[in-house]
């Protein structure tokens, strides 16, 4: 049996490793570019070789987030050992970071950026006694998208300047 260990954060949450073994940088860029165009925000992409790492990094973040949705939903094709372990841990109530890939050191001021399954379709974002929390219903197929939207919404609210 293979043992899998994960990096954990300040709330004991699991940091998902990059779920990118299923995609090349070029394929990631194609997927990200197609998605951006589909929402009316077409991207020019890298104009030269020096720009490729920047654009490919954005594409990798997008592909990781999409793969994470599939992993937690249990619909990921060719699931890796690490992906399976994350899915099982989350199903059994372990908290998982909802920070975007590469933002592991980001620490929001008003909420703990973690997702925890409380019951079958009952989930919590945040940590008790640590700022803002929300308990909501969602299926495993929908929970990551919902959590990603809430994370973005709450982070944006934190970053807005106070109106006096």
N, C-alpha and C positions, 0 to 999 in steps of 0.2 A: 504494500500500500504506500502511496506517495503522500508525504506530509507537505502541507502547504501552509506557509505563514505569510502574514500581511503586516505592513507598516500600519500603525495605529496613531490616531491623533489625540489631542488633549482631552477629549471627552470619552476616550476608549473606542472611538469609531474606527472602522476599517477604512483604509484608503484603497479604493480599487486600483490595481496596477493598470498601466495603459493596455487597453484591449485593442491592439492594432495588428496582431499577427495575421489577421484575415485580409489585410489590405496593403497594397504598395503605396508609396507616397503619391505616385501618379494617379492611381485609382482613387485614392482619398481626395485628391484635388478635383478629379472629375465629378465625384459624388457631391462634394461641397459646392462646386461651381454650379452643378445642375440644381441643387437645392436652392441656392441663392437666386438663380434665374427664375425658379418656380414661384418664388415669393415676391418677384418683381424687383429684385436687387442684384442684377447681373454684376459679376466681378470681372475686371480686366485680367487679374492674375499676374503672375510673374512676368516682368518685361525683360528680364535678363537672368543669368545664372545666379547672380548675387542675391536676387530677391526670392529665389525658389525656397530657401529654408524658412523664410518668414511665412510665405503663403502655404507651404506644405505643413507647417506647424499648426496654422489655423484649421487646415483641412483635417489634420490628425485629431485635433480636439473635437471637431464636429463628428468624425467617424467613431471616436471613442464614446461620445455621448449617445450616439445612435445604437452602438453595439451594447452599451450598458442597459439600454431599454430592452433590447432583445434578450440579454442574459437574465435579467430579473424577471422578465415575462416567461422565461423558459422556452423561448422560440429561437434561440441562437443556433444556427447551423454550425456543425463542427466545433462545438463548445470545447474550450481548453480546460485543463484541470483547474487552473486558477479561476476561470469564469464559473465553472461548476461549484467550486468551493465558496465563492462570493454569493452565488444564488442560494445555496443551501444555508449559509450563515444568515443571510437576510431573512430567508423563510423562517428560520428558527429564532428570530428576534434580536440578532446582533445589529447594532447601529452601524450605518455606513455613511461616509462623508458624501455630501452632495456638491462639494466644491468642484468646479470645472478642472479638468486635467491641467496640471501645471500651477494650480492655485492652492496647493495643499497648505501653504504657509499663510494664506489669507484667513484672517480671523475677524468675521463680522462683529460689530460692537453690540448689536441689539438681539442677536439670536445665535444659537449654536447650529452650524450648518450640517446637521445630521438627519438621517431618515431612519426610523425604527418601525418595524412591523409589530403592532400590538396584538392583533388578532387576524383572522383570515384576510379580510379586506379593510381593516382599520389600521391606519398609519399615523405616525407623528413626525412632524418636522420640528426640530429644536429639542432642547433638553429641559426637563422639569427644573425649576428654580435657576434657570440660566437664560433669562430674557424671553423673548417672544417664542411662542409655540403654537402649533395648529394641529389638531387631530381631525382627520378626514377619511372618508371612504374612497377607496380606489382599488381596482383589480391590479394584480401584478403587471398586466399588460399596459396599464395606464399610469402607474404610480411614479415612475421615473420622470416621465414628461411633466407631470404635475409638480413634482418636487423641483425639477430644473426651472420651471416657470416661477414658482414661489421664491426660490433662491434668488433669481434675477430680479424679481419684483422687490423683494425685501432689501437686497443690496442697493438697488437704485434708490429706494426710499432713504436709506442711510446716507447715501452720497449726495442727496439734494441739499443745497444750502438752506439753512433755516430762514424763514421769512419773518422779518421783524416788523 
